[in-house]
Amino acid sequence: MLEVVDLACARGERRLFENLNFSLTQGELLYVHGPNGSGKTTLLRAVCGLGWPDAGEVRWQGQNIRRVRDEYHRAMAYVGHHNGVKDDLTAFENLRISAQLVGGAGDDERVLAALERMELAQCVELPGKVLSQGQKRRLALARLLVMGAALWVLDEPFNALDVRAVGRVQAVLSDHLDNGGMVMFTTHQEVDIIAHRARHVHLGA
């Protein structure tokens, strides 16, 4: 469903990678490896359509994502380094509005269930400004549970999470894959995500 074809990206005058090819289909996990500065975030942003490559293309169901932008963005969810939590909104309001903005399921019951799944039920009425960094990260990841997207693209999703929270997020990702979803992610942490099929892309080699 997702194809990266002859992709090349540069930062300034330095070529990060080129002639990069891979695909991802239902139930597959793709792990992007590489040292700092190798272009992992650049690759993920290019896959999301947040930055255009210098060469090659990203395709969704055989079409360049530029041609099917709206359809693709409904099918894809991205969580980057920034959590995007609004300080003046409660955890519940943050999640509900985020889901509605991308056309996801913003109904109250689903939002509450997502907060509970991420162990944020006690934070429902708390404003974002009083949440810890770990709670904000879990709130950002809770969006995945209400957006209804098939493809999850995650940049360092385990940052700021304690061991218990890491295990919970691993379980969420494994469930998504088991239900036919797709996950593309990068992390510096050792994690154990259950996937029937896993692919690996190595940058900076």
Phi and psi restraints in degrees (value plus and minus 20) as a CYANA .aco file:
   2 LEU   PHI    -132.1   -92.1
   2 LEU   PSI     111.3   151.3
   3 GLU   PHI    -151.7  -111.7
   3 GLU   PSI     115.9   155.9
   4 VAL   PHI    -133.3   -93.3
   4 VAL   PSI     102.3   142.3
   5 VAL   PHI    -142.9  -102.9
   5 VAL   PSI      94.6   134.6
   6 ASP   PHI      30.7    70.7
   6 ASP   PSI      22.4    62.4
   7 LEU   PHI     -96.3   -56.3
   7 LEU   PSI     119.8   159.8
   8 ALA   PHI    -158.8  -118.8
   8 ALA   PSI     115.4   155.4
   9 CYS   PHI    -157.2  -117.2
   9 CYS   PSI     125.5   165.5
  10 ALA   PHI    -149.3  -109.3
  10 ALA   PSI     137.5   177.5
  11 ARG   PHI    -143.2  -103.2
  11 ARG   PSI      88.0   128.0
  12 GLY   PHI      46.2    86.2
  12 GLY   PSI    -144.7  -104.7
  13 GLU   PHI    -112.9   -72.9
  13 GLU   PSI     -23.3    16.7
  14 ARG   PHI    -119.3   -79.3
  14 ARG   PSI     104.7   144.7
  15 ARG   PHI     -98.3   -58.3
  15 ARG   PSI     101.4   141.4
  16 LEU   PHI     -99.1   -59.1
  16 LEU   PSI     -66.1   -26.1
  17 PHE   PHI    -179.1  -139.1
  17 PHE   PSI     141.8   181.8
  18 GLU   PHI    -173.2  -133.2
  18 GLU   PSI     142.4   182.4
  19 ASN   PHI      31.8    71.8
  19 ASN   PSI      20.2    60.2
  20 LEU   PHI    -109.5   -69.5
  20 LEU   PSI     107.6   147.6
  21 ASN   PHI    -155.3  -115.3
  21 ASN   PSI     112.1   152.1
  22 PHE   PHI    -185.2  -145.2
  22 PHE   PSI     146.6   186.6
  23 SER   PHI    -158.9  -118.9
  23 SER   PSI     142.8   182.8
  24 LEU   PHI    -165.6  -125.6
  24 LEU   PSI     112.7   152.7
  25 THR   PHI    -151.8  -111.8
  25 THR   PSI    -196.8  -156.8
  26 GLN   PHI     -73.7   -33.7
  26 GLN   PSI     112.7   152.7
  27 GLY   PHI      60.0   100.0
  27 GLY   PSI     -13.9    26.1
  28 GLU   PHI    -121.5   -81.5
  28 GLU   PSI     124.8   164.8
  29 LEU   PHI    -128.9   -88.9
  29 LEU   PSI     112.6   152.6
  30 LEU   PHI    -142.3  -102.3
  30 LEU   PSI     101.4   141.4
  31 TYR   PHI    -125.3   -85.3
  31 TYR   PSI      99.4   139.4
  32 VAL   PHI    -115.8   -75.8
  32 VAL   PSI      97.3   137.3
  33 HIS   PHI    -124.2   -84.2
  33 HIS   PSI     137.4   177.4
  34 GLY   PHI     134.7   174.7
  34 GLY   PSI     131.8   171.8
  35 PRO   PHI     -90.7   -50.7
  35 PRO   PSI     148.8   188.8
  36 ASN   PHI     -77.4   -37.4
  36 ASN   PSI     116.0   156.0
  37 GLY   PHI      67.4   107.4
  37 GLY   PSI     -18.2    21.8
  38 SER   PHI    -104.3   -64.3
  38 SER   PSI     -30.7     9.3
  39 GLY   PHI      87.4   127.4
  39 GLY   PSI      -3.2    36.8
  40 LYS   PHI     -82.8   -42.8
  40 LYS   PSI     -69.7   -29.7
  41 THR   PHI     -84.8   -44.8
  41 THR   PSI     -59.4   -19.4
  42 THR   PHI     -79.7   -39.7
  42 THR   PSI     -62.2   -22.2
  43 LEU   PHI     -83.7   -43.7
  43 LEU   PSI     -67.6   -27.6
  44 LEU   PHI     -82.4   -42.4
  44 LEU   PSI     -59.7   -19.7
  45 ARG   PHI     -88.0   -48.0
  45 ARG   PSI     -55.6   -15.6
  46 ALA   PHI     -85.6   -45.6
  46 ALA   PSI     -60.8   -20.8
  47 VAL   PHI     -82.4   -42.4
  47 VAL   PSI     -53.9   -13.9
  48 CYS   PHI    -102.9   -62.9
  48 CYS   PSI     -27.6    12.4
  49 GLY   PHI      59.9    99.9
  49 GLY   PSI      -2.3    37.7
  50 LEU   PHI    -110.1   -70.1
  50 LEU   PSI     -27.5    12.5
  51 GLY   PHI    -179.3  -139.3
  51 GLY   PSI     120.6   160.6
  52 TRP   PHI    -114.9   -74.9
  52 TRP   PSI     118.6   158.6
  53 PRO   PHI     -90.5   -50.5
  53 PRO   PSI     143.0   183.0
  54 ASP   PHI     -98.3   -58.3
  54 ASP   PSI     -43.1    -3.1
  55 ALA   PHI    -177.2  -137.2
  55 ALA   PSI     139.8   179.8
  56 GLY   PHI      61.7   101.7
  56 GLY   PSI    -192.9  -152.9
  57 GLU   PHI    -174.1  -134.1
  57 GLU   PSI     140.7   180.7
  58 VAL   PHI    -129.2   -89.2
  58 VAL   PSI     111.3   151.3
  59 ARG   PHI    -140.4  -100.4
  59 ARG   PSI     122.1   162.1
  60 TRP   PHI    -140.0  -100.0
  60 TRP   PSI      98.7   138.7
  61 GLN   PHI      31.0    71.0
  61 GLN   PSI      22.0    62.0
  62 GLY   PHI      66.3   106.3
  62 GLY   PSI     -24.6    15.4
  63 GLN   PHI    -132.7   -92.7
  63 GLN   PSI     120.4   160.4
  64 ASN   PHI     -77.0   -37.0
  64 ASN   PSI     113.6   153.6
  65 ILE   PHI     -82.7   -42.7
  65 ILE   PSI     -38.5     1.5
  66 ARG   PHI     -87.8   -47.8
  66 ARG   PSI     -49.0    -9.0
  67 ARG   PHI    -105.6   -65.6
  67 ARG   PSI     -43.3    -3.3
  68 VAL   PHI    -143.5  -103.5
  68 VAL   PSI      22.7    62.7
  69 ARG   PHI     -75.1   -35.1
  69 ARG   PSI     -70.7   -30.7
  70 ASP   PHI     -85.3   -45.3
  70 ASP   PSI     -65.8   -25.8
  71 GLU   PHI     -80.5   -40.5
  71 GLU   PSI     -63.0   -23.0
  72 TYR   PHI     -85.5   -45.5
  72 TYR   PSI     -63.8   -23.8
  73 HIS   PHI     -87.7   -47.7
  73 HIS   PSI     -45.0    -5.0
  74 ARG   PHI     -93.1   -53.1
  74 ARG   PSI     -47.5    -7.5
  75 ALA   PHI    -113.7   -73.7
  75 ALA   PSI     -26.0    14.0
  76 MET   PHI    -144.9  -104.9
  76 MET   PSI     120.0   160.0
  77 ALA   PHI    -146.0  -106.0
  77 ALA   PSI     112.5   152.5
  78 TYR   PHI    -140.4  -100.4
  78 TYR   PSI     110.8   150.8
  79 VAL   PHI    -143.6  -103.6
  79 VAL   PSI      92.7   132.7
  80 GLY   PHI    -117.6   -77.6
  80 GLY   PSI    -178.3  -138.3
  81 HIS   PHI     -86.9   -46.9
  81 HIS   PSI     -54.4   -14.4
  82 HIS   PHI    -109.0   -69.0
  82 HIS   PSI     113.9   153.9
  83 ASN   PHI     -95.9   -55.9
  83 ASN   PSI     -46.8    -6.8
  84 GLY   PHI      48.4    88.4
  84 GLY   PSI       9.2    49.2
  85 VAL   PHI    -108.7   -68.7
  85 VAL   PSI     106.7   146.7
  86 LYS   PHI    -102.2   -62.2
  86 LYS   PSI     103.4   143.4
  87 ASP   PHI     -81.5   -41.5
  87 ASP   PSI     -55.2   -15.2
  88 ASP   PHI    -108.1   -68.1
  88 ASP   PSI     -25.4    14.6
  89 LEU   PHI    -120.9   -80.9
  89 LEU   PSI     129.9   169.9
  90 THR   PHI     -91.6   -51.6
  90 THR   PSI     147.7   187.7
  91 ALA   PHI     -78.2   -38.2
  91 ALA   PSI     -62.9   -22.9
  92 PHE   PHI     -82.0   -42.0
  92 PHE   PSI     -66.8   -26.8
  93 GLU   PHI     -84.9   -44.9
  93 GLU   PSI     -61.0   -21.0
  94 ASN   PHI     -76.8   -36.8
  94 ASN   PSI     -67.7   -27.7
  95 LEU   PHI     -91.0   -51.0
  95 LEU   PSI     -61.8   -21.8
  96 ARG   PHI     -84.5   -44.5
  96 ARG   PSI     -64.4   -24.4
  97 ILE   PHI     -87.5   -47.5
  97 ILE   PSI     -61.7   -21.7
  98 SER   PHI     -78.5   -38.5
  98 SER   PSI     -62.9   -22.9
  99 ALA   PHI     -85.3   -45.3
  99 ALA   PSI     -62.4   -22.4
 100 GLN   PHI     -87.5   -47.5
 100 GLN   PSI     -56.3   -16.3
 101 LEU   PHI     -83.7   -43.7
 101 LEU   PSI     -51.2   -11.2
 102 VAL   PHI    -121.9   -81.9
 102 VAL   PSI      -9.1    30.9
 103 GLY   PHI      59.4    99.4
 103 GLY   PSI      -3.1    36.9
 104 GLY   PHI    -103.6   -63.6
 104 GLY   PSI    -193.1  -153.1
 105 ALA   PHI    -104.7   -64.7
 105 ALA   PSI      82.2   122.2
 106 GLY   PHI    -118.1   -78.1
 106 GLY   PSI      -1.3    38.7
 107 ASP   PHI     -89.0   -49.0
 107 ASP   PSI     130.1   170.1
 108 ASP   PHI     -79.6   -39.6
 108 ASP   PSI     -63.0   -23.0
 109 GLU   PHI     -83.3   -43.3
 109 GLU   PSI     -62.3   -22.3
 110 ARG   PHI     -88.4   -48.4
 110 ARG   PSI     -58.2   -18.2
 111 VAL   PHI     -83.3   -43.3
 111 VAL   PSI     -65.5   -25.5
 112 LEU   PHI     -83.4   -43.4
 112 LEU   PSI     -58.9   -18.9
 113 ALA   PHI     -84.8   -44.8
 113 ALA   PSI     -58.4   -18.4
 114 ALA   PHI     -86.5   -46.5
 114 ALA   PSI     -61.1   -21.1
 115 LEU   PHI     -83.3   -43.3
 115 LEU   PSI     -61.0   -21.0
 116 GLU   PHI     -86.2   -46.2
 116 GLU   PSI     -61.2   -21.2
 117 ARG   PHI     -79.3   -39.3
 117 ARG   PSI     -54.1   -14.1
 118 MET   PHI    -113.4   -73.4
 118 MET   PSI      -5.5    34.5
 119 GLU   PHI      36.7    76.7
 119 GLU   PSI      26.8    66.8
 120 LEU   PHI    -141.4  -101.4
 120 LEU   PSI      -3.8    36.2
 121 ALA   PHI     -79.9   -39.9
 121 ALA   PSI     -51.5   -11.5
 122 GLN   PHI     -97.1   -57.1
 122 GLN   PSI     -27.0    13.0
 123 CYS   PHI    -126.2   -86.2
 123 CYS   PSI     -13.7    26.3
 124 VAL   PHI     -70.7   -30.7
 124 VAL   PSI     -64.4   -24.4
 125 GLU   PHI    -121.9   -81.9
 125 GLU   PSI     -12.4    27.6
 126 LEU   PHI    -106.2   -66.2
 126 LEU   PSI     117.4   157.4
 127 PRO   PHI     -90.4   -50.4
 127 PRO   PSI     132.8   172.8
 128 GLY   PHI     -77.6   -37.6
 128 GLY   PSI     -50.3   -10.3
 129 LYS   PHI     -87.7   -47.7
 129 LYS   PSI     -38.0     2.0
 130 VAL   PHI    -120.3   -80.3
 130 VAL   PSI     -21.8    18.2
 131 LEU   PHI     -97.2   -57.2
 131 LEU   PSI     127.3   167.3
 132 SER   PHI     -92.8   -52.8
 132 SER   PSI     148.4   188.4
 133 GLN   PHI     -82.2   -42.2
 133 GLN   PSI     -57.7   -17.7
 134 GLY   PHI     -85.5   -45.5
 134 GLY   PSI     -60.9   -20.9
 135 GLN   PHI     -86.3   -46.3
 135 GLN   PSI     -59.0   -19.0
 136 LYS   PHI     -84.3   -44.3
 136 LYS   PSI     -58.1   -18.1
 137 ARG   PHI     -86.5   -46.5
 137 ARG   PSI     -62.1   -22.1
 138 ARG   PHI     -85.3   -45.3
 138 ARG   PSI     -54.1   -14.1
 139 LEU   PHI     -86.5   -46.5
 139 LEU   PSI     -61.1   -21.1
 140 ALA   PHI     -81.3   -41.3
 140 ALA   PSI     -62.4   -22.4
 141 LEU   PHI     -92.5   -52.5
 141 LEU   PSI     -45.0    -5.0
 142 ALA   PHI     -83.3   -43.3
 142 ALA   PSI     -42.9    -2.9
 143 ARG   PHI     -78.1   -38.1
 143 ARG   PSI     -53.2   -13.2
 144 LEU   PHI     -78.8   -38.8
 144 LEU   PSI     -50.8   -10.8
 145 LEU   PHI    -100.1   -60.1
 145 LEU   PSI     -33.9     6.1
 146 VAL   PHI    -135.8   -95.8
 146 VAL   PSI     -24.1    15.9
 147 MET   PHI    -108.7   -68.7
 147 MET   PSI     -40.8    -0.8
 148 GLY   PHI      49.9    89.9
 148 GLY   PSI       4.3    44.3
 149 ALA   PHI    -106.4   -66.4
 149 ALA   PSI     124.4   164.4
 150 ALA   PHI    -100.2   -60.2
 150 ALA   PSI     -57.1   -17.1
 151 LEU   PHI    -127.2   -87.2
 151 LEU   PSI     102.9   142.9
 152 TRP   PHI    -128.5   -88.5
 152 TRP   PSI     105.1   145.1
 153 VAL   PHI    -135.5   -95.5
 153 VAL   PSI      96.8   136.8
 154 LEU   PHI    -148.4  -108.4
 154 LEU   PSI     104.9   144.9
 155 ASP   PHI    -125.3   -85.3
 155 ASP   PSI      88.3   128.3
 156 GLU   PHI      31.8    71.8
 156 GLU   PSI      37.9    77.9
 157 PRO   PHI     -86.7   -46.7
 157 PRO   PSI     -38.8     1.2
 158 PHE   PHI    -114.0   -74.0
 158 PHE   PSI     -16.7    23.3
 159 ASN   PHI     -78.4   -38.4
 159 ASN   PSI     117.4   157.4
 160 ALA   PHI      51.6    91.6
 160 ALA   PSI     -13.8    26.2
 161 LEU   PHI    -116.5   -76.5
 161 LEU   PSI     122.1   162.1
 162 ASP   PHI    -101.8   -61.8
 162 ASP   PSI     157.0   197.0
 163 VAL   PHI     -79.2   -39.2
 163 VAL   PSI     -62.2   -22.2
 164 ARG   PHI     -82.5   -42.5
 164 ARG   PSI     -64.2   -24.2
 165 ALA   PHI     -88.2   -48.2
 165 ALA   PSI     -57.2   -17.2
 166 VAL   PHI     -78.6   -38.6
 166 VAL   PSI     -64.5   -24.5
 167 GLY   PHI     -82.1   -42.1
 167 GLY   PSI     -58.5   -18.5
 168 ARG   PHI     -87.2   -47.2
 168 ARG   PSI     -62.2   -22.2
 169 VAL   PHI     -87.9   -47.9
 169 VAL   PSI     -58.9   -18.9
 170 GLN   PHI     -76.6   -36.6
 170 GLN   PSI     -62.4   -22.4
 171 ALA   PHI     -85.4   -45.4
 171 ALA   PSI     -59.6   -19.6
 172 VAL   PHI     -82.6   -42.6
 172 VAL   PSI     -64.1   -24.1
 173 LEU   PHI     -85.3   -45.3
 173 LEU   PSI     -62.2   -22.2
 174 SER   PHI     -82.5   -42.5
 174 SER   PSI     -60.8   -20.8
 175 ASP   PHI     -83.7   -43.7
 175 ASP   PSI     -61.0   -21.0
 176 HIS   PHI     -81.9   -41.9
 176 HIS   PSI     -63.4   -23.4
 177 LEU   PHI     -85.8   -45.8
 177 LEU   PSI     -61.3   -21.3
 178 ASP   PHI     -83.9   -43.9
 178 ASP   PSI     -46.1    -6.1
 179 ASN   PHI    -111.8   -71.8
 179 ASN   PSI      -8.1    31.9
 180 GLY   PHI      73.4   113.4
 180 GLY   PSI     -13.5    26.5
 181 GLY   PHI     -99.0   -59.0
 181 GLY   PSI     156.3   196.3
 182 MET   PHI    -147.9  -107.9
 182 MET   PSI     124.4   164.4
 183 VAL   PHI    -153.7  -113.7
 183 VAL   PSI     108.8   148.8
 184 MET   PHI    -141.8  -101.8
 184 MET   PSI     104.3   144.3
 185 PHE   PHI    -172.5  -132.5
 185 PHE   PSI     144.8   184.8
 186 THR   PHI    -154.9  -114.9
 186 THR   PSI     124.7   164.7
 187 THR   PHI    -179.3  -139.3
 187 THR   PSI     130.5   170.5
 188 HIS   PHI    -113.6   -73.6
 188 HIS   PSI     -23.8    16.2
 189 GLN   PHI    -114.1   -74.1
 189 GLN   PSI     134.5   174.5
 190 GLU   PHI    -102.1   -62.1
 190 GLU   PSI      96.6   136.6
 191 VAL   PHI    -151.1  -111.1
 191 VAL   PSI     139.6   179.6
 192 ASP   PHI    -145.0  -105.0
 192 ASP   PSI      77.5   117.5
 193 ILE   PHI    -128.4   -88.4
 193 ILE   PSI     102.9   142.9
 194 ILE   PHI     -96.2   -56.2
 194 ILE   PSI     100.8   140.8
 195 ALA   PHI    -165.2  -125.2
 195 ALA   PSI     117.4   157.4
 196 HIS   PHI     -89.4   -49.4
 196 HIS   PSI     -51.5   -11.5
 197 ARG   PHI    -155.9  -115.9
 197 ARG   PSI     108.9   148.9
 198 ALA   PHI    -149.2  -109.2
 198 ALA   PSI     117.9   157.9
 199 ARG   PHI    -138.2   -98.2
 199 ARG   PSI     138.0   178.0
 200 HIS   PHI    -154.0  -114.0
 200 HIS   PSI     115.1   155.1
 201 VAL   PHI    -139.2   -99.2
 201 VAL   PSI     107.8   147.8
 202 HIS   PHI    -131.8   -91.8
 202 HIS   PSI      98.2   138.2
 203 LEU   PHI    -124.0   -84.0
 203 LEU   PSI     134.1   174.1
 204 GLY   PHI      57.2    97.2
 204 GLY   PSI      -7.1    32.9
